[in-house]
Amino acid sequence: MYNANGESIKLWNTILDHGFNAAPLCSGTAPENMGNNIQSDGTSCGAGIPTADPKLNPPDFNGGAITSLLSLMPKTDSPP
């Protein structure tokens, strides 16, 4: 996430993960942590957002309409 203009970005219930990209998750002005957020590694999105592995399974077919074919189901040991 790149915030060059210094605008206020507020995050709620968000998982920040860069996947296979080695670049920092956030650059520019850090987002404001409004609660229940995690970042996959480091503190590039601000020290107030905890670092944790969300332990999500890869996308999978879970039935339902075409728009809901891929969803991330938590693993059994995923944090609450």
N, C-alpha and C positions, 0 to 999 in steps of 0.2 A: 504494500500500500504506500503510495507516494503522496505526500501532502506538502507541496512546495509553497502554497499560498498562505499557510498559517491559519487556514480555516479551522473551525472547531469540528472535529470528528468524534462522535460519541459511540462507544461500542457496548452492546448488551448481549449476553448469551452468544458469544462469538468464538469460533475456533480459528486462530490464525496459523496457517501452515503454508510453507512455500513449496511443498512437494519435492520435486526433483531439482528445483532451481536453487543455486547456491547463494543467490543474492540475499541481503538482509530482508526480513519480513516487512519492515517499515523504514521509511526514510523521510526526512523533513520533520515537520512538527508531529510529535507523538500523539496518538489518539487518547481521548479521555476514557478511562476505565469506569464504566457505569455498573459493573458487576457481572459475575459468572462468565468471565472470559479466560481463555488460556492461549498462550503462544507456544509453538512447538519447540523452539530453542532460542536461547539468548534473551536479551532484553531490548532488542531494537525497537519494539513497540512500546517501550516504557517499563520501568522497574515495577510499576503498580500492577501489571498484568502478569500473573503467575506463569511459569514455564512448566509444562507437563505434556506427556504423551496422551492424546485423546483416546488412543487404543480403539480406533475404528477399523472395522473390516473393510475390504475394498468394495466398490459399488457392485451390486448384484441385482438380478431380477427377483422382485418380491411380489409379483402379481399386480393386478390393478390396471388402471388406464395407462396409455402410452406415456403420459407425462410423469408418471410415478414409477417407471420401470427401474430406474436406478436410484437407490437410496443407500445411505451409509448407516448400517446397523451397528450399534455398539457391541464390542466384545463382552464376554461375560465378566471380565475383570476390569471393565471400563470404570473410571471414577464417576460418582453420582453427579 
